[in-house]
Amino acid sequence: MLVLKIITIVSLILIFYQDFKAREVYWFLFPVFGICSAILFYNSTLPALFYVSVGMNFICIFILLLVVFLYAKLKLKSAFNEVFGLGDVLLFLGLIFSFSTISFLVIFVFSLVFSLMLHLIIKRYSKLQSVPLAGYISLFFGMVYLSHWSGIISSLYVL
């Protein structure tokens, strides 16, 4: 289990670093993170709860991406890939395997708020205009995992 935890944290750190520096992330980091987080979640809960949670998380992410797609097309009159990066979508798909639905939604919403606040602070010093959303979210999820594993957050995989 320790190896999986280390791989999870390293993949999240690499996603953050690469997305923050160049807005380009190696594609294989997303499935590595998704597989490791799925194994960690599966081993911490009942199999039936794991499958239901992954399904519900997928539905939530699908609805979110659909709203962003429609907003980009109808309101911004832009292509989806101009508004939202492939790395962001891949990270979202990797995140659906991480936690039970209620924990996932709470952590995901707070990761988006964290991303907004961090970007508002850092954008003065950055030359790039785009938001490294996958990087910011992976940084937040890495902090959540480390908080759970160090005992600061006691029940992360529970309903």
N, C-alpha and C positions, 0 to 999 in steps of 0.2 A: 504494500500500500504506500509505503514511503516513496518508492520510485515513481508511482503514479502521481503522487502529490507534487513531487519535484518537477516532473515533466509538465504537469498542468501549469504550475507557476512559471516555469521557464518559457513555455509557449505563450502565456499571457504577457510576460515581460517583452518577449521578442515581437509580438504583435503590436504592443504599445510603442516600442522603440522604432520599429520600421514604419509604422503608420505616422508617427509624430515627425520623424526625420524626412521622409520622402513621399509619404502618402501611397506607398506601395508595400505590400506585405506578401511574403511567400505564401502561396496558396495552401501548401501542405500543413501549415501551422493550424489552420482552422479545423480540419478533421482530426488532427492530433489532439487538440484541445477538446473537441467534441467527444471523442472516444474515451479519453481519460476522465472527463467529467461524468460521462455516462456510467463508466465502471464504478467510479466513486459513489455516485448516487444510487446505482443499482445495489451495491453492497451495503448501503446504509438504510434501505427501505424494503418493503415487500415488493415482489415482482409485479403484482397487479397494480399497485400504486405507482410504480415506475412507469408502466405502459400508459396508464390513464394520465399521469402528469405530463409525459412527453406528448401525448396527443393533444391535451388541452393547451400546453405551451405552444405547440405548432399552430393551433388554431389562432391563438392570440397574436403570434408573430405574423401569420398570414394576413390577418385583418389589419394589423399595423402597416405591413408592406402594401397592402391593397389601398389603404387610405393615402399613403405617401405617393403611390403611383397615380391615383386619381387626382390628388392635389397638384402633382407635377404636370399632368396632362391638361387638366381643366383650368386651373388657376394660374399656374406659372407658365403654361404653354411651352414646356420644356420636355425633353426626353427624360425618362426615369434615370438613366445612367449619368445624366448631367447633374442630377439633384442628389442622388444616392449612390454610393460606390459599391462595387462588387464585394469588396472586403467587409463592408458593413453588413451586407446580406449574408455572407458566409459566416460571419461571427454570430449573427442572430440565429442562424440555423444550428451552429455549434452550441449556443446557449440553451436551446430548448431541452437539452439532455442534462442540464446542470442541477435543477432543484424541483421540488414539488411546486404545483401551480401557484399557490398563494405566496410562498416564499419567492418564487421566480418573479411574479408580478411586482411585488414590493421592491425587491432588489433591482429589477430592471428599471422601474420608474425612478428609483433613487440614482441609478447609474446615469440615466438621461439628465436628471437635474444636476448631478455632479459634472457631467460632460459640459453642460451649458455654462455652469459657473466657472469651471476651469478654462474653457475656451474664452470666455469674456475677460478673464484675467490675463491669459497668455497671448491673446491676439494682438496686443500692442507690440509685442516683441517678435512676432512671427512675420516673415515676408510672404508666406503663402496665405491665400484667402480662404481655402477650403478647410473644413472641420475634420480633424482626424477622429471621427466618431468611434470607429472600431478600436482605436488606440486608447481613447479615454475610457470607454466601457470596459475594455480588458484590464486596464489599470484598476478600475473600481472593483471588478469581480475578483481580481487578484488580492486586493485588500480584504474583501469579504472572506475569501477562502482562508487567507492567513489569519484573520480574526477568529474564524471558526476553529481552525486547527490549533491555535494557541490557547483557546479556551475563553476568549473574550465574548464570543457569541456562542451560547450553549446549544441551541436547537435550530439548526439551519435546514435540515431535511424534513422537518415535521410539517404537517398541515398547518 
